[in-house]
Amino acid sequence: MSEIKNSKHYDLEERTFLFAKRVKDFITRLPRSLSNIEYGKQLLRSSGSVAANYIEANESFSKKDYYMRVKICRKEAKESRLWLRLINSKSNTESELINEASELMRIFGSIITKNTKP
């Protein structure tokens, strides 16, 4: 059973890594404008933070620390979605990344909700 649980953790680690990587690739192709440059910087940080905090969650020392890191992941995914919506690009990639950020928010929210049920 723990192998399955750990497997899911690492699948989500890979998924968050791929999200951050796709965001980086998306940013490099953005039209250069002042707002895209500034929003792109914020987006790069928040998308990378989703992945980094999930890795830290899996290496946490306690359940409390784990859930705190997962909450940070949800917050950073939500922030990533904001920056993606503010960036001036009408590409399919933008829509796909917004959808992925939203899905990650729901996944992390579900993990948190399962922990807080009485």
N, C-alpha and C positions, 0 to 999 in steps of 0.2 A: 504493500500500500504506500509506504513512504517513497518508493521508487517512482510511482505514478505521480505523487504530489511534487516531488523534486523535478520530475520531467516537465510538468506543467509550468513550474517556476522558470525553468530554463527556456521553455518555449516562449514565455512572456519576456524573458530577457532578450531573446533573439528578436522578437517582434518589436520591442522598444528600441533595440539597436538599429533595426532596419528602418524604423520610423525616423530616427535621428539622421541616419544616412541619406534617406530619401529627401528629407528636408534640406540637408546640406546641398545635395545635388540640385534641388529646386531653386535654392537661393542663388547658386552660381549662374543660373540661366535667366534670372529676373532682369527686366529692363532697368537700367540705371536711372533712378530718380532719388531725390533726397529722402522721400518717405520710404521707398522700398529699401534703401540702404539701412536706414535706422530701424525699421520694422524687421528687416532681415536679420540684423544683429540680435535683436531681442528674441526672434524666433529660433535662431541657431542656439542660443543659450537655453531657452526653455525646453526645446525638443531634446537636447543633449541631457538636460537635467532629469527628464523623465527616465531615460535609460540608466543614467548613473545612480539615481536614487532607488530604482528597482534592484539593481545589483547590490546596493548597500542594504536594502531591505532583506534580501536573501542571505546576507552575511551578518544580520543583526544578532545581538546577544540576548534579546528578550522579545516576547510577543509585543510588548508595549512599543519597543523601538521599531519592530517590524511594521506595525500598523501606522506609526507616525510617518515612516518613510513612504508607505503606500499612500497616505494622505497627501504627502508632498508630491508624489507622482501624479495623483489626480489633479492637484492644483496646477502643476506645470503643464499637464496635457490640456487643461482648460485655458491656460495662458497661451499655449501654442496655437490653439484654435482661434483665439482672439487675433493674434498677429497674422495668422493666415487669412483671416477675413479682412484685415485692414490692408494687406498688401495688394497693390494694383497689378493683378494678373488675371487673365480669363482662361487659364489653361485647365485642361482636365486634371492635371497633376494637383493643382491647387484644391480642386473639389475632392479628389481622392484623399489628400492629406487632411483636409478638414474632417472628412468622414472617419479616417483612422484616428485622429485626435479625439473625436467624439466617442468612438468605440472604446478607446483606451480609458477615457473618463468613466464610461459605464462599467468596464471591467474592474477598475480600481475601486469605484463606488460600491460595486457588488462585494468585493473582498472586505471592504470596511463595514458594510451593512451586516454581513454575516457575523462579523466580530462583535457588533454592538447589540445584537438581538438578545433579549432577556432569556 
